[in-house]
Amino acid sequence: MIGAAWNLMLGVAWVVLTGDFSGGSLFAGLVFGYLVLALIQPQVPALAGYAQRLPRLIRFVGFFLKELVVSNLRVSYDIVTPPWYMRPGVIAMPLKARTEFEIAFVANLISLTPGTLSLDVSDDRRVLYIHAMFLDDEPALTRSLAELERRALELFH
């Protein structure tokens, strides 16, 4: 969090120093600020791991957008074609997420993906119950959701 605050301050400083108060200038300032912080990261313990977070975030956004498009296409195809291939059901997915925020983040990502909906979390916070539209292959669905959880948790660790 400290790295993000410093990056924002460096971006704003760039805008002020260049005198160009536009979104493009702020973006350029944020990019240069990120590069500066990545260079000084080894000397500043508070910035540990900051330079690795942006590439992880970009990879996660790409992965999630791909999953979103594939899920949308699958649900859309099933809706517009006469024979429905839906086999709805509820699965119990073991969670690696431990904090309330991580569990809520993973559950919301699963609910955002068409064809899946987070229903409940067990009392011990170790299992997430999910309704799936296509439960043809439960182990494959569980692996896919576990991969989504793993990538989401990488953003925080």
CYANA upper distance limits for C-alpha pairs under 8 A (distance plus 0.5 A):
  1 MET  CA      5 ALA  CA      6.88
  2 ILE  CA      6 TRP  CA      6.71
  2 ILE  CA     46 ALA  CA      7.52
  2 ILE  CA     47 LEU  CA      7.48
  3 GLY  CA      7 ASN  CA      6.51
  3 GLY  CA     37 LEU  CA      7.95
  3 GLY  CA     46 ALA  CA      8.12
  3 GLY  CA     47 LEU  CA      6.07
  3 GLY  CA     50 TYR  CA      6.60
  4 ALA  CA      8 LEU  CA      6.61
  5 ALA  CA      9 MET  CA      6.72
  6 TRP  CA     10 LEU  CA      6.61
  6 TRP  CA     33 GLY  CA      8.41
  7 ASN  CA     11 GLY  CA      6.61
  7 ASN  CA     30 LEU  CA      6.59
  7 ASN  CA     33 GLY  CA      5.67
  7 ASN  CA     34 TYR  CA      6.43
  7 ASN  CA     37 LEU  CA      7.81
  8 LEU  CA     12 VAL  CA      6.68
  8 LEU  CA     30 LEU  CA      6.97
  8 LEU  CA     33 GLY  CA      8.21
  9 MET  CA     13 ALA  CA      6.53
 10 LEU  CA     14 TRP  CA      6.62
 10 LEU  CA     29 GLY  CA      7.09
 10 LEU  CA     30 LEU  CA      7.30
 10 LEU  CA     33 GLY  CA      5.75
 11 GLY  CA     15 VAL  CA      6.92
 11 GLY  CA     26 LEU  CA      6.16
 11 GLY  CA     27 PHE  CA      7.81
 11 GLY  CA     28 ALA  CA      7.95
 11 GLY  CA     29 GLY  CA      4.45
 11 GLY  CA     30 LEU  CA      4.92
 11 GLY  CA     31 VAL  CA      8.27
 11 GLY  CA     32 PHE  CA      8.07
 11 GLY  CA     33 GLY  CA      6.49
 12 VAL  CA     16 VAL  CA      6.73
 12 VAL  CA     26 LEU  CA      7.07
 12 VAL  CA     29 GLY  CA      7.44
 13 ALA  CA     17 LEU  CA      6.49
 13 ALA  CA     29 GLY  CA      8.16
 14 TRP  CA     18 THR  CA      6.51
 14 TRP  CA     25 SER  CA      8.12
 14 TRP  CA     26 LEU  CA      7.68
 14 TRP  CA     29 GLY  CA      5.54
 15 VAL  CA     19 GLY  CA      6.36
 15 VAL  CA     20 ASP  CA      6.26
 15 VAL  CA     21 PHE  CA      6.34
 15 VAL  CA     22 SER  CA      8.33
 15 VAL  CA     25 SER  CA      6.47
 15 VAL  CA     26 LEU  CA      6.28
 15 VAL  CA     29 GLY  CA      7.14
 16 VAL  CA     20 ASP  CA      7.69
 16 VAL  CA     21 PHE  CA      7.88
 20 ASP  CA     25 SER  CA      6.69
 21 PHE  CA     25 SER  CA      7.12
 21 PHE  CA     26 LEU  CA      7.90
 22 SER  CA     26 LEU  CA      6.87
 23 GLY  CA     27 PHE  CA      6.60
 24 GLY  CA     28 ALA  CA      6.67
 25 SER  CA     29 GLY  CA      6.62
 26 LEU  CA     30 LEU  CA      6.63
 27 PHE  CA     31 VAL  CA      6.72
 28 ALA  CA     32 PHE  CA      6.68
 29 GLY  CA     33 GLY  CA      6.36
 30 LEU  CA     34 TYR  CA      6.49
 31 VAL  CA     35 LEU  CA      6.81
 32 PHE  CA     36 VAL  CA      6.67
 33 GLY  CA     37 LEU  CA      6.62
 34 TYR  CA     38 ALA  CA      6.53
 34 TYR  CA     51 ALA  CA      7.93
 35 LEU  CA     39 LEU  CA      6.73
 36 VAL  CA     40 ILE  CA      6.85
 37 LEU  CA     41 GLN  CA      6.18
 37 LEU  CA     47 LEU  CA      8.15
 37 LEU  CA     50 TYR  CA      8.45
 37 LEU  CA     51 ALA  CA      7.90
 38 ALA  CA     50 TYR  CA      7.72
 38 ALA  CA     51 ALA  CA      5.61
 40 ILE  CA     44 VAL  CA      7.02
 41 GLN  CA     45 PRO  CA      7.62
 41 GLN  CA     47 LEU  CA      5.89
 41 GLN  CA     48 ALA  CA      6.71
 41 GLN  CA     49 GLY  CA      8.39
 41 GLN  CA     50 TYR  CA      7.99
 41 GLN  CA     51 ALA  CA      8.07
 42 PRO  CA     47 LEU  CA      8.38
 42 PRO  CA     48 ALA  CA      7.70
 44 VAL  CA     48 ALA  CA      7.71
 49 GLY  CA     53 ARG  CA      7.25
 50 TYR  CA     54 LEU  CA      8.17
 51 ALA  CA     55 PRO  CA      8.31
 52 GLN  CA     56 ARG  CA      6.95
 53 ARG  CA     57 LEU  CA      6.59
 53 ARG  CA    155 LEU  CA      7.17
 54 LEU  CA     58 ILE  CA      6.67
 55 PRO  CA     59 ARG  CA      6.65
 56 ARG  CA     60 PHE  CA      6.57
 56 ARG  CA    154 GLU  CA      7.80
 56 ARG  CA    155 LEU  CA      6.89
 57 LEU  CA     61 VAL  CA      6.59
 57 LEU  CA    155 LEU  CA      6.90
 58 ILE  CA     62 GLY  CA      6.72
 59 ARG  CA     63 PHE  CA      6.62
 60 PHE  CA     64 PHE  CA      6.47
 60 PHE  CA    151 ARG  CA      6.85
 60 PHE  CA    152 ALA  CA      7.54
 61 VAL  CA     65 LEU  CA      6.49
 62 GLY  CA     66 LYS  CA      6.71
 63 PHE  CA     67 GLU  CA      6.79
 64 PHE  CA     68 LEU  CA      6.50
 64 PHE  CA    148 LEU  CA      8.24
 65 LEU  CA     69 VAL  CA      6.65
 66 LYS  CA     70 VAL  CA      6.68
 67 GLU  CA     71 SER  CA      6.50
 67 GLU  CA    113 THR  CA      7.92
 68 LEU  CA     72 ASN  CA      6.54
 68 LEU  CA    113 THR  CA      6.06
 68 LEU  CA    114 PRO  CA      7.59
 69 VAL  CA     73 LEU  CA      6.64
 70 VAL  CA     74 ARG  CA      6.68
 71 SER  CA     75 VAL  CA      6.65
 71 SER  CA    113 THR  CA      7.03
 71 SER  CA    114 PRO  CA      6.01
 71 SER  CA    115 GLY  CA      7.22
 72 ASN  CA     76 SER  CA      6.41
 72 ASN  CA    113 THR  CA      8.27
 72 ASN  CA    114 PRO  CA      6.29
 73 LEU  CA     77 TYR  CA      6.39
 74 ARG  CA     78 ASP  CA      6.73
 75 VAL  CA     79 ILE  CA      6.74
 75 VAL  CA    114 PRO  CA      7.34
 75 VAL  CA    115 GLY  CA      6.98
 76 SER  CA     80 VAL  CA      6.83
 77 TYR  CA     81 THR  CA      6.60
 78 ASP  CA     82 PRO  CA      8.42
 78 ASP  CA     83 PRO  CA      8.26
 78 ASP  CA     84 TRP  CA      6.20
 78 ASP  CA     85 TYR  CA      6.79
 78 ASP  CA     86 MET  CA      7.83
 79 ILE  CA     84 TRP  CA      7.64
 85 TYR  CA    134 PHE  CA      8.03
 86 MET  CA    133 MET  CA      6.23
 86 MET  CA    134 PHE  CA      5.70
 86 MET  CA    135 LEU  CA      8.18
 87 ARG  CA    133 MET  CA      6.47
 87 ARG  CA    134 PHE  CA      5.45
 87 ARG  CA    135 LEU  CA      5.83
 87 ARG  CA    136 ASP  CA      6.84
 88 PRO  CA    131 HIS  CA      7.66
 88 PRO  CA    132 ALA  CA      6.01
 88 PRO  CA    133 MET  CA      4.76
 88 PRO  CA    134 PHE  CA      6.01
 88 PRO  CA    135 LEU  CA      6.22
 89 GLY  CA    131 HIS  CA      6.19
 89 GLY  CA    132 ALA  CA      6.03
 89 GLY  CA    133 MET  CA      7.22
 89 GLY  CA    134 PHE  CA      8.12
 89 GLY  CA    135 LEU  CA      6.52
 90 VAL  CA    129 TYR  CA      7.22
 90 VAL  CA    130 ILE  CA      5.97
 90 VAL  CA    131 HIS  CA      4.85
 90 VAL  CA    132 ALA  CA      6.61
 91 ILE  CA    129 TYR  CA      6.25
 91 ILE  CA    130 ILE  CA      5.88
 91 ILE  CA    131 HIS  CA      7.01
 91 ILE  CA    132 ALA  CA      8.03
 91 ILE  CA    138 GLU  CA      8.17
 92 ALA  CA    127 VAL  CA      6.62
 92 ALA  CA    128 LEU  CA      6.24
 92 ALA  CA    129 TYR  CA      5.10
 92 ALA  CA    130 ILE  CA      6.92
 93 MET  CA    127 VAL  CA      5.96
 93 MET  CA    128 LEU  CA      5.66
 93 MET  CA    129 TYR  CA      6.74
 93 MET  CA    130 ILE  CA      7.83
 93 MET  CA    142 THR  CA      6.98
 93 MET  CA    146 ALA  CA      8.35
 94 PRO  CA    126 ARG  CA      6.31
 94 PRO  CA    127 VAL  CA      4.97
 94 PRO  CA    128 LEU  CA      6.89
 95 LEU  CA    103 ILE  CA      8.42
 95 LEU  CA    125 ARG  CA      8.14
 95 LEU  CA    126 ARG  CA      5.56
 95 LEU  CA    127 VAL  CA      5.85
 95 LEU  CA    128 LEU  CA      7.02
 95 LEU  CA    146 ALA  CA      8.48
 96 LYS  CA    126 ARG  CA      7.77
 96 LYS  CA    149 GLU  CA      8.19
 96 LYS  CA    150 ARG  CA      8.36
 97 ALA  CA    102 GLU  CA      6.00
 97 ALA  CA    103 ILE  CA      6.00
 97 ALA  CA    106 VAL  CA      8.41
 97 ALA  CA    126 ARG  CA      8.37
 97 ALA  CA    149 GLU  CA      8.22
 97 ALA  CA    153 LEU  CA      7.56
 98 ARG  CA    102 GLU  CA      7.06
 98 ARG  CA    103 ILE  CA      7.10
 98 ARG  CA    125 ARG  CA      7.64
 98 ARG  CA    126 ARG  CA      8.10
 99 THR  CA    103 ILE  CA      6.74
100 GLU  CA    104 ALA  CA      6.58
101 PHE  CA    105 PHE  CA      6.48
102 GLU  CA    106 VAL  CA      6.66
102 GLU  CA    153 LEU  CA      7.55
103 ILE  CA    107 ALA  CA      6.52
104 ALA  CA    108 ASN  CA      6.50
105 PHE  CA    109 LEU  CA      6.72
105 PHE  CA    152 ALA  CA      8.42
106 VAL  CA    110 ILE  CA      6.73
106 VAL  CA    148 LEU  CA      8.34
106 VAL  CA    149 GLU  CA      6.39
106 VAL  CA    152 ALA  CA      7.30
107 ALA  CA    111 SER  CA      6.71
107 ALA  CA    118 SER  CA      6.09
107 ALA  CA    128 LEU  CA      8.20
108 ASN  CA    112 LEU  CA      6.54
108 ASN  CA    118 SER  CA      7.80
109 LEU  CA    113 THR  CA      7.02
110 ILE  CA    116 THR  CA      6.68
110 ILE  CA    117 LEU  CA      6.76
110 ILE  CA    118 SER  CA      6.88
110 ILE  CA    145 LEU  CA      7.98
111 SER  CA    116 THR  CA      6.19
111 SER  CA    117 LEU  CA      4.81
111 SER  CA    118 SER  CA      5.97
112 LEU  CA    116 THR  CA      8.27
112 LEU  CA    117 LEU  CA      8.17
113 THR  CA    117 LEU  CA      8.30
115 GLY  CA    132 ALA  CA      6.20
115 GLY  CA    133 MET  CA      5.38
115 GLY  CA    134 PHE  CA      7.48
116 THR  CA    130 ILE  CA      7.17
116 THR  CA    131 HIS  CA      6.13
116 THR  CA    132 ALA  CA      5.02
116 THR  CA    133 MET  CA      6.81
117 LEU  CA    130 ILE  CA      6.06
117 LEU  CA    131 HIS  CA      5.63
117 LEU  CA    132 ALA  CA      7.07
118 SER  CA    128 LEU  CA      7.64
118 SER  CA    129 TYR  CA      6.64
118 SER  CA    130 ILE  CA      5.02
118 SER  CA    131 HIS  CA      6.90
119 LEU  CA    128 LEU  CA      8.01
119 LEU  CA    129 TYR  CA      5.90
119 LEU  CA    130 ILE  CA      5.89
119 LEU  CA    131 HIS  CA      7.15
120 ASP  CA    128 LEU  CA      6.46
120 ASP  CA    129 TYR  CA      5.69
120 ASP  CA    130 ILE  CA      7.85
121 VAL  CA    125 ARG  CA      6.38
121 VAL  CA    126 ARG  CA      7.97
121 VAL  CA    127 VAL  CA      6.29
121 VAL  CA    128 LEU  CA      5.07
121 VAL  CA    129 TYR  CA      6.61
122 SER  CA    126 ARG  CA      6.85
122 SER  CA    127 VAL  CA      5.81
122 SER  CA    128 LEU  CA      6.95
122 SER  CA    129 TYR  CA      8.23
135 LEU  CA    141 LEU  CA      7.81
137 ASP  CA    141 LEU  CA      6.82
138 GLU  CA    142 THR  CA      6.57
139 PRO  CA    143 ARG  CA      6.61
140 ALA  CA    144 SER  CA      6.64
141 LEU  CA    145 LEU  CA      6.65
142 THR  CA    146 ALA  CA      6.48
143 ARG  CA    147 GLU  CA      6.61
144 SER  CA    148 LEU  CA      6.89
145 LEU  CA    149 GLU  CA      6.72
146 ALA  CA    150 ARG  CA      6.55
147 GLU  CA    151 ARG  CA      6.67
148 LEU  CA    152 ALA  CA      6.59
149 GLU  CA    153 LEU  CA      6.57
150 ARG  CA    154 GLU  CA      6.78
151 ARG  CA    155 LEU  CA      7.52
152 ALA  CA    156 PHE  CA      8.14
153 LEU  CA    157 HIS  CA      7.11
